[in-house]
């Protein structure tokens, strides 16, 4: 389920740096339960050795 309040409070700007985008997607997965991430973020997580959140079943 989408947490609209979290989304409103944590908007990701178009000029967000890579570290900000990675942190946003990790927090988004934890708070909202959404596991859909852009491939660029998945690649960056793998590069940094950070496990990707599992998708809901």
MARTI-434352 format. One record per residue (C-alpha): x, y, z. Coordinates in steps of 0.05 Angstrom, whole numbers, always signed. Each point is the difference from the previous one (the first is absolute). Layout:
<nodes>
node u->X	v->Y	w->Z
...
</nodes>
This chain:
<nodes>
node u->+0	v->+0	w->+0
node u->+26	v->+69	w->-17
node u->+13	v->+46	w->+58
node u->-22	v->+66	w->-30
node u->+21	v->+41	w->+60
node u->+72	v->-27	w->-5
node u->+1	v->+15	w->-75
node u->-24	v->+71	w->+12
node u->+52	v->+12	w->+54
node u->+58	v->-33	w->-38
node u->-2	v->+25	w->-71
node u->+60	v->-18	w->-42
node u->+21	v->+59	w->-42
node u->+22	v->-6	w->-72
node u->+71	v->+24	w->+18
node u->+9	v->-48	w->+58
node u->+70	v->-29	w->+4
node u->+12	v->-75	w->-6
node u->+10	v->-9	w->+75
node u->-66	v->+36	w->+13
node u->-36	v->-43	w->-51
node u->+28	v->-65	w->+29
node u->-19	v->+21	w->+71
node u->-70	v->+21	w->-22
node u->-13	v->-67	w->-34
node u->+25	v->-40	w->+60
node u->-43	v->+40	w->+48
node u->-59	v->-4	w->-48
node u->+5	v->-76	w->-1
node u->+2	v->-2	w->+76
node u->-58	v->+49	w->+12
node u->-46	v->-14	w->-57
node u->+16	v->-72	w->-15
node u->+11	v->+16	w->-74
node u->+55	v->-41	w->-31
node u->-1	v->+29	w->-70
node u->+66	v->+36	w->-12
node u->+31	v->+28	w->-63
node u->+55	v->-45	w->-29
node u->+51	v->+55	w->+13
node u->-15	v->-2	w->+75
node u->+2	v->-77	w->+0
node u->+69	v->+3	w->-33
node u->+25	v->+51	w->+50
node u->-24	v->-42	w->+58
node u->+36	v->-60	w->-28
node u->+63	v->+42	w->-11
node u->-2	v->+23	w->+72
node u->-14	v->-70	w->+27
node u->-68	v->+20	w->+28
node u->-53	v->-55	w->-7
node u->-63	v->+19	w->-37
node u->-65	v->-3	w->+39
node u->-40	v->-62	w->-18
node u->-64	v->+9	w->-39
node u->-67	v->-13	w->+32
node u->-31	v->-67	w->-14
</nodes>
